Amino acid sequence: MSVEPGKGIRTPGIDDDDETEVVIHDARAVGADDDFDQSLRPPKLEDFVNQVQVTEQLGIFIEAARRREEPLDHVLLAGPPGLGKTSLAHIIATELAAPMVQTAGPALERKADIAAFLTSLEPGSVFFIDEIHRLGRAVEETLYPAMEDRRLPVVLGQGAGARTVTLDLPPFTLIGATTRTGLLTTPLRDRFGVCHRLEHYDASDLRQIVLRSAGILGIEVSPEGAEEIASRARGTPRVANRLLRRVRDFAEVKDRGAIDAEIASEALEMLEVDRAGLDRHDRQLLKLIASKFAGGPVGLSTLAVAIGEEADTVEDVFEPYLLQQGLLKRTPRGRVLTERGYEHLGLPVPEGMASLF
């Protein structure tokens, strides 16, 4: 599905007459939570928490580009979902005082789709493609000359009478975001001059984010309450902000006033989010391996059928966090529950498990 250039969603809080306005082109619907997420995004690099090495390097590159009055080199942002890749793209556009155009890889199905965006860019624009690893091969190859030479070859006509016309493009910065760097082709990845990977956040950094978000949303939360939410947020700011909103709902309905550690803990227990950040589905997966498959090993397809989910969902949604926490591990024979996994479930660790695995 193509997106008509010039028809976009304007970022809340930015004046329509402001030269630095950010225009978002996206085929996806924007819901209430998306509006919240946009309002909670840090506006400047100095407000971006945790990824110090990334923000320091970007700050230098942006300042150098401003002094030379040149566009910033193309930027690739990688990392798990919810760590701030889109927020960083918005910040880069703001720091460059440049208009921003946003789309997503799945929305660019044909060469004409990407050509429509590229030819409508203003000089110095930031062109942000989320999920860039999902671009089709033909669309991706159209980007190569645009990124390197700022040129766009267009084929006119068909068959023997076809001819190629090359259009000159204005200077622009392409920012690509991906959760799966390995799916990017080498030719595309090598054309990005700046590559950064975002890592999960510490609980102390997430606590700072929760307090900041609470201030923006007008939620009264104690430092202890913020720490309780942060400790269960799986190292992800998006999850921390989502849990904060749900705890706020609990506190308002129960008429409990300000959010302290006790209220936060009670609300999160109601949401079935335990102290390790696991929800009911995560624990169900671990219990299934422990009870029905004697702790493993069990193949992915067998596990997916047993839990009633697609194999891709198990591998991409459930497993990453469980693997990071050392509760589950992959072996050549299949998935195996670790000693820590048994301990988290409150089950006895089988004898000789450490020697076997």
ROPANU-931554 format. One record per residue (C-alpha): residue number from 1; residue in one letter; x, y, z. Coordinates in nm, 2 decimals, m for minus. Layout:
REM ROPANU-931554
ATOM    i  aa      c1      c2      c3
ATOM  NUM   a       X       Y       Z
...
This chain:
REM ROPANU-931554
ATOM    i  aa      c1      c2      c3
ATOM    1   m    0.00    0.00    0.00
ATOM    2   s    0.15    0.33   m0.10
ATOM    3   v    0.13    0.65    0.10
ATOM    4   e    0.05    0.97   m0.07
ATOM    5   p    0.33    1.22   m0.02
ATOM    6   g    0.23    1.54    0.16
ATOM    7   k   m0.06    1.36    0.34
ATOM    8   g    0.08    1.29    0.69
ATOM    9   i    0.03    1.30    1.06
ATOM   10   r    0.17    1.61    1.22
ATOM   11   t    0.35    1.56    1.55
ATOM   12   p    0.15    1.70    1.84
ATOM   13   g    0.29    2.01    2.00
ATOM   14   i    0.47    2.14    1.69
ATOM   15   d    0.34    2.46    1.54
ATOM   16   d    0.23    2.43    1.18
ATOM   17   d    0.43    2.74    1.09
ATOM   18   d    0.75    2.62    1.25
ATOM   19   e    1.02    2.55    1.00
ATOM   20   t    1.13    2.24    1.20
ATOM   21   e    0.79    2.07    1.19
ATOM   22   v    0.80    1.69    1.17
ATOM   23   v    0.56    1.54    0.91
ATOM   24   i    0.50    1.17    0.96
ATOM   25   h    0.40    0.97    0.66
ATOM   26   d    0.27    0.63    0.77
ATOM   27   a    0.02    0.38    0.64
ATOM   28   r   m0.04    0.25    0.99
ATOM   29   a   m0.32    0.38    1.22
ATOM   30   v   m0.23    0.59    1.52
ATOM   31   g   m0.41    0.50    1.84
ATOM   32   a   m0.44    0.65    2.19
ATOM   33   d   m0.12    0.47    2.31
ATOM   34   d    0.07    0.59    2.01
ATOM   35   d   m0.03    0.95    2.09
ATOM   36   f    0.09    0.89    2.45
ATOM   37   d    0.42    0.74    2.32
ATOM   38   q    0.48    1.05    2.10
ATOM   39   s    0.41    1.29    2.39
ATOM   40   l    0.66    1.09    2.61
ATOM   41   r    0.95    1.10    2.36
ATOM   42   p    1.25    1.30    2.47
ATOM   43   p    1.28    1.61    2.25
ATOM   44   k    1.67    1.64    2.26
ATOM   45   l    1.97    1.42    2.27
ATOM   46   e    2.06    1.54    2.62
ATOM   47   d    1.72    1.41    2.74
ATOM   48   f    1.77    1.06    2.59
ATOM   49   v    1.85    0.83    2.88
ATOM   50   n    2.09    0.54    2.90
ATOM   51   q    2.24    0.51    2.54
ATOM   52   v    2.52    0.76    2.63
ATOM   53   q    2.77    0.63    2.38
ATOM   54   v    2.52    0.65    2.10
ATOM   55   t    2.39    1.00    2.18
ATOM   56   e    2.75    1.14    2.23
ATOM   57   q    2.86    1.01    1.89
ATOM   58   l    2.54    1.14    1.72
ATOM   59   g    2.58    1.47    1.89
ATOM   60   i    2.93    1.51    1.74
ATOM   61   f    2.81    1.40    1.39
ATOM   62   i    2.51    1.63    1.39
ATOM   63   e    2.72    1.93    1.51
ATOM   64   a    2.98    1.86    1.24
ATOM   65   a    2.71    1.84    0.97
ATOM   66   r    2.55    2.17    1.09
ATOM   67   r    2.89    2.35    1.08
ATOM   68   r    2.96    2.23    0.72
ATOM   69   e    2.60    2.30    0.63
ATOM   70   e    2.57    1.95    0.49
ATOM   71   p    2.32    1.67    0.55
ATOM   72   l    2.40    1.42    0.81
ATOM   73   d    2.53    1.09    0.67
ATOM   74   h    2.28    0.81    0.65
ATOM   75   v    2.20    0.65    0.99
ATOM   76   l    2.11    0.29    1.07
ATOM   77   l    1.96    0.23    1.42
ATOM   78   a    1.93   m0.14    1.53
ATOM   79   g    1.81   m0.31    1.84
ATOM   80   p    1.51   m0.48    2.00
ATOM   81   p    1.17   m0.32    1.99
ATOM   82   g    1.08   m0.04    2.23
ATOM   83   l    1.43    0.10    2.30
ATOM   84   g    1.39    0.43    2.13
ATOM   85   k    1.49    0.40    1.76
ATOM   86   t    1.20    0.61    1.64
ATOM   87   s    1.25    0.86    1.92
ATOM   88   l    1.62    0.90    1.81
ATOM   89   a    1.51    0.96    1.45
ATOM   90   h    1.27    1.24    1.57
ATOM   91   i    1.55    1.39    1.78
ATOM   92   i    1.80    1.38    1.49
ATOM   93   a    1.55    1.57    1.27
ATOM   94   t    1.49    1.82    1.55
ATOM   95   e    1.86    1.87    1.62
ATOM   96   l    1.92    1.93    1.24
ATOM   97   a    1.62    2.16    1.22
ATOM   98   a    1.51    1.96    0.93
ATOM   99   p    1.16    1.84    0.81
ATOM  100   m    1.11    1.47    0.87
ATOM  101   v    0.92    1.22    0.65
ATOM  102   q    0.84    0.88    0.80
ATOM  103   t    0.72    0.55    0.65
ATOM  104   a    0.77    0.18    0.71
ATOM  105   g    0.93   m0.09    0.50
ATOM  106   p    0.61   m0.30    0.45
ATOM  107   a    0.43    0.01    0.31
ATOM  108   l    0.68    0.04    0.03
ATOM  109   e    0.57   m0.23   m0.21
ATOM  110   r    0.68   m0.09   m0.55
ATOM  111   k    0.95    0.13   m0.69
ATOM  112   a    0.69    0.40   m0.75
ATOM  113   d    0.62    0.41   m0.38
ATOM  114   i    0.98    0.49   m0.28
ATOM  115   a    1.02    0.72   m0.58
ATOM  116   a    0.72    0.93   m0.47
ATOM  117   f    0.88    0.99   m0.13
ATOM  118   l    1.22    1.07   m0.26
ATOM  119   t    1.11    1.31   m0.53
ATOM  120   s    0.90    1.51   m0.28
ATOM  121   l    1.17    1.56   m0.02
ATOM  122   e    1.28    1.91    0.07
ATOM  123   p    1.65    1.98    0.07
ATOM  124   g    1.81    1.86    0.40
ATOM  125   s    1.51    1.64    0.49
ATOM  126   v    1.53    1.34    0.72
ATOM  127   f    1.37    1.03    0.56
ATOM  128   f    1.29    0.77    0.82
ATOM  129   i    1.21    0.41    0.72
ATOM  130   d    1.10    0.19    1.01
ATOM  131   e    1.14   m0.19    0.97
ATOM  132   i    1.38   m0.13    0.69
ATOM  133   h    1.47   m0.49    0.68
ATOM  134   r    1.13   m0.57    0.53
ATOM  135   l    1.19   m0.37    0.21
ATOM  136   g    1.14   m0.57   m0.11
ATOM  137   r    1.45   m0.63   m0.32
ATOM  138   a    1.34   m0.41   m0.61
ATOM  139   v    1.26   m0.12   m0.37
ATOM  140   e    1.59   m0.17   m0.19
ATOM  141   e    1.79   m0.15   m0.51
ATOM  142   t    1.62    0.18   m0.59
ATOM  143   l    1.76    0.32   m0.27
ATOM  144   y    2.13    0.25   m0.37
ATOM  145   p    2.18    0.53   m0.62
ATOM  146   a    1.96    0.76   m0.41
ATOM  147   m    2.18    0.71   m0.10
ATOM  148   e    2.52    0.72   m0.28
ATOM  149   d    2.47    0.98   m0.56
ATOM  150   r    2.14    1.14   m0.48
ATOM  151   r    2.01    1.02   m0.81
ATOM  152   l    1.70    0.83   m0.90
ATOM  153   p    1.69    0.63   m1.23
ATOM  154   v    1.34    0.61   m1.38
ATOM  155   v    1.25    0.38   m1.66
ATOM  156   l    1.00    0.53   m1.92
ATOM  157   g    0.81    0.31   m2.15
ATOM  158   q    0.83   m0.06   m2.20
ATOM  159   g    1.01   m0.31   m2.42
ATOM  160   a    1.26   m0.20   m2.69
ATOM  161   g    1.14    0.16   m2.67
ATOM  162   a    1.21    0.19   m2.30
ATOM  163   r    1.46    0.45   m2.19
ATOM  164   t    1.60    0.55   m1.85
ATOM  165   v    1.59    0.90   m1.72
ATOM  166   t    1.79    1.00   m1.41
ATOM  167   l    1.64    1.25   m1.17
ATOM  168   d    1.85    1.45   m0.93
ATOM  169   l    1.74    1.44   m0.57
ATOM  170   p    1.79    1.70   m0.30
ATOM  171   p    2.04    1.64   m0.02
ATOM  172   f    1.87    1.42    0.24
ATOM  173   t    1.95    1.19    0.53
ATOM  174   l    1.81    0.84    0.54
ATOM  175   i    1.75    0.69    0.88
ATOM  176   g    1.67    0.32    0.89
ATOM  177   a    1.55    0.13    1.19
ATOM  178   t    1.55   m0.24    1.22
ATOM  179   t    1.50   m0.50    1.49
ATOM  180   r    1.68   m0.77    1.28
ATOM  181   t    2.01   m0.65    1.14
ATOM  182   g    2.09   m0.99    1.01
ATOM  183   l    1.81   m0.96    0.75
ATOM  184   l    1.96   m0.65    0.59
ATOM  185   t    2.16   m0.72    0.28
ATOM  186   t    2.52   m0.63    0.29
ATOM  187   p    2.50   m0.37    0.00
ATOM  188   l    2.23   m0.18    0.19
ATOM  189   r    2.40   m0.20    0.53
ATOM  190   d    2.73   m0.08    0.39
ATOM  191   r    2.57    0.24    0.25
ATOM  192   f    2.49    0.37    0.60
ATOM  193   g    2.77    0.59    0.72
ATOM  194   v    2.66    0.58    1.09
ATOM  195   c    2.55    0.25    1.25
ATOM  196   h    2.44    0.22    1.61
ATOM  197   r    2.28   m0.06    1.81
ATOM  198   l    2.07    0.02    2.11
ATOM  199   e    2.09   m0.20    2.42
ATOM  200   h    1.84   m0.28    2.70
ATOM  201   y    1.82   m0.03    2.99
ATOM  202   d    1.92   m0.08    3.35
ATOM  203   a    1.65   m0.05    3.61
ATOM  204   s    1.79    0.28    3.74
ATOM  205   d    1.76    0.43    3.39
ATOM  206   l    1.41    0.30    3.35
ATOM  207   r    1.32    0.45    3.69
ATOM  208   q    1.43    0.79    3.56
ATOM  209   i    1.22    0.74    3.25
ATOM  210   v    0.91    0.64    3.46
ATOM  211   l    0.95    0.95    3.68
ATOM  212   r    0.99    1.18    3.37
ATOM  213   s    0.68    1.02    3.20
ATOM  214   a    0.48    1.05    3.52
ATOM  215   g    0.56    1.42    3.53
ATOM  216   i    0.45    1.47    3.17
ATOM  217   l    0.12    1.27    3.22
ATOM  218   g    0.05    1.44    3.55
ATOM  219   i    0.08    1.12    3.76
ATOM  220   e    0.19    1.14    4.12
ATOM  221   v    0.44    0.86    4.18
ATOM  222   s    0.70    0.81    4.45
ATOM  223   p    1.06    0.71    4.37
ATOM  224   e    0.99    0.37    4.52
ATOM  225   g    0.68    0.32    4.31
ATOM  226   a    0.88    0.42    4.00
ATOM  227   e    1.15    0.17    4.09
ATOM  228   e    0.89   m0.11    4.13
ATOM  229   i    0.76   m0.04    3.78
ATOM  230   a    1.10   m0.01    3.63
ATOM  231   s    1.22   m0.34    3.78
ATOM  232   r    0.95   m0.53    3.59
ATOM  233   a    0.97   m0.34    3.26
ATOM  234   r    1.20   m0.59    3.09
ATOM  235   g    1.47   m0.33    3.03
ATOM  236   t    1.25   m0.15    2.78
ATOM  237   p    1.12    0.21    2.80
ATOM  238   r    0.81    0.13    2.60
ATOM  239   v    0.71   m0.14    2.84
ATOM  240   a    0.79    0.09    3.14
ATOM  241   n    0.56    0.36    3.00
ATOM  242   r    0.28    0.10    2.93
ATOM  243   l    0.30   m0.04    3.28
ATOM  244   l    0.30    0.31    3.42
ATOM  245   r   m0.03    0.39    3.25
ATOM  246   r   m0.19    0.06    3.36
ATOM  247   v   m0.08    0.12    3.72
ATOM  248   r   m0.23    0.47    3.70
ATOM  249   d   m0.56    0.32    3.59
ATOM  250   f   m0.55    0.08    3.89
ATOM  251   a   m0.47    0.36    4.13
ATOM  252   e   m0.75    0.58    4.00
ATOM  253   v   m1.02    0.31    4.00
ATOM  254   k   m0.92    0.19    4.35
ATOM  255   d   m0.90    0.55    4.47
ATOM  256   r   m0.56    0.49    4.61
ATOM  257   g   m0.41    0.83    4.54
ATOM  258   a   m0.04    0.86    4.46
ATOM  259   i    0.15    0.55    4.33
ATOM  260   d    0.38    0.41    4.58
ATOM  261   a    0.57    0.08    4.59
ATOM  262   e    0.27   m0.10    4.75
ATOM  263   i    0.02    0.02    4.50
ATOM  264   a    0.26   m0.05    4.20
ATOM  265   s    0.32   m0.40    4.33
ATOM  266   e   m0.05   m0.47    4.38
ATOM  267   a   m0.14   m0.34    4.03
ATOM  268   l    0.14   m0.53    3.86
ATOM  269   e    0.04   m0.85    4.04
ATOM  270   m   m0.31   m0.80    3.91
ATOM  271   l   m0.16   m0.76    3.56
ATOM  272   e    0.02   m1.09    3.62
ATOM  273   v    0.36   m0.93    3.57
ATOM  274   d    0.61   m1.09    3.82
ATOM  275   r    0.92   m0.94    3.96
ATOM  276   a    1.14   m1.07    3.68
ATOM  277   g    0.91   m0.90    3.42
ATOM  278   l    0.75   m1.22    3.30
ATOM  279   d    0.38   m1.22    3.22
ATOM  280   r    0.14   m1.51    3.23
ATOM  281   h    0.23   m1.63    2.88
ATOM  282   d    0.60   m1.64    2.96
ATOM  283   r    0.54   m1.85    3.27
ATOM  284   q    0.30   m2.07    3.08
ATOM  285   l    0.57   m2.15    2.83
ATOM  286   l    0.82   m2.23    3.10
ATOM  287   k    0.57   m2.45    3.30
ATOM  288   l    0.48   m2.64    2.98
ATOM  289   i    0.85   m2.73    2.92
ATOM  290   a    0.89   m2.83    3.28
ATOM  291   s    0.58   m3.04    3.32
ATOM  292   k    0.50   m3.19    2.98
ATOM  293   f    0.85   m3.22    2.84
ATOM  294   a    1.05   m3.29    3.16
ATOM  295   g    1.25   m2.97    3.12
ATOM  296   g    1.34   m3.04    2.75
ATOM  297   p    1.49   m3.06    2.51
ATOM  298   v    1.18   m2.99    2.30
ATOM  299   g    1.17   m2.88    1.94
ATOM  300   l    1.04   m2.54    1.84
ATOM  301   s    0.75   m2.67    1.63
ATOM  302   t    0.65   m2.92    1.90
ATOM  303   l    0.66   m2.64    2.16
ATOM  304   a    0.45   m2.41    1.93
ATOM  305   v    0.18   m2.67    1.88
ATOM  306   a    0.17   m2.75    2.26
ATOM  307   i    0.13   m2.38    2.35
ATOM  308   g   m0.11   m2.30    2.07
ATOM  309   e    0.10   m2.04    1.90
ATOM  310   e    0.29   m2.00    1.57
ATOM  311   a    0.65   m2.11    1.58
ATOM  312   d    0.75   m1.75    1.47
ATOM  313   t    0.56   m1.61    1.76
ATOM  314   v    0.74   m1.83    2.01
ATOM  315   e    1.08   m1.76    1.86
ATOM  316   d    1.04   m1.38    1.81
ATOM  317   v    0.81   m1.28    2.10
ATOM  318   f    0.85   m1.52    2.39
ATOM  319   e    1.20   m1.66    2.36
ATOM  320   p    1.43   m1.35    2.34
ATOM  321   y    1.36   m1.23    2.69
ATOM  322   l    1.36   m1.57    2.85
ATOM  323   l    1.70   m1.64    2.68
ATOM  324   q    1.84   m1.31    2.80
ATOM  325   q    1.73   m1.38    3.16
ATOM  326   g    1.89   m1.73    3.15
ATOM  327   l    1.56   m1.90    3.21
ATOM  328   l    1.57   m2.09    2.88
ATOM  329   k    1.84   m2.20    2.64
ATOM  330   r    1.86   m2.34    2.30
ATOM  331   t    2.05   m2.66    2.22
ATOM  332   p    2.10   m2.86    1.90
ATOM  333   r    1.83   m3.09    2.03
ATOM  334   g    1.58   m2.82    2.12
ATOM  335   r    1.48   m2.58    2.40
ATOM  336   v    1.58   m2.67    2.75
ATOM  337   l    1.47   m2.51    3.08
ATOM  338   t    1.77   m2.40    3.29
ATOM  339   e    1.83   m2.43    3.66
ATOM  340   r    1.73   m2.06    3.70
ATOM  341   g    1.41   m2.14    3.51
ATOM  342   y    1.32   m2.41    3.76
ATOM  343   e    1.40   m2.18    4.05
ATOM  344   h    1.19   m1.90    3.91
ATOM  345   l    0.89   m2.14    3.88
ATOM  346   g    0.95   m2.26    4.24
ATOM  347   l    1.02   m2.61    4.11
ATOM  348   p    1.30   m2.85    4.23
ATOM  349   v    1.59   m2.87    4.00
ATOM  350   p    1.63   m3.23    3.86
ATOM  351   e    1.93   m3.41    3.99
ATOM  352   g    2.23   m3.42    3.76
ATOM  353   m    2.09   m3.14    3.54
ATOM  354   a    2.40   m2.93    3.56
ATOM  355   s    2.62   m3.23    3.44
ATOM  356   l    2.39   m3.32    3.15
ATOM  357   f    2.35   m2.97    3.01
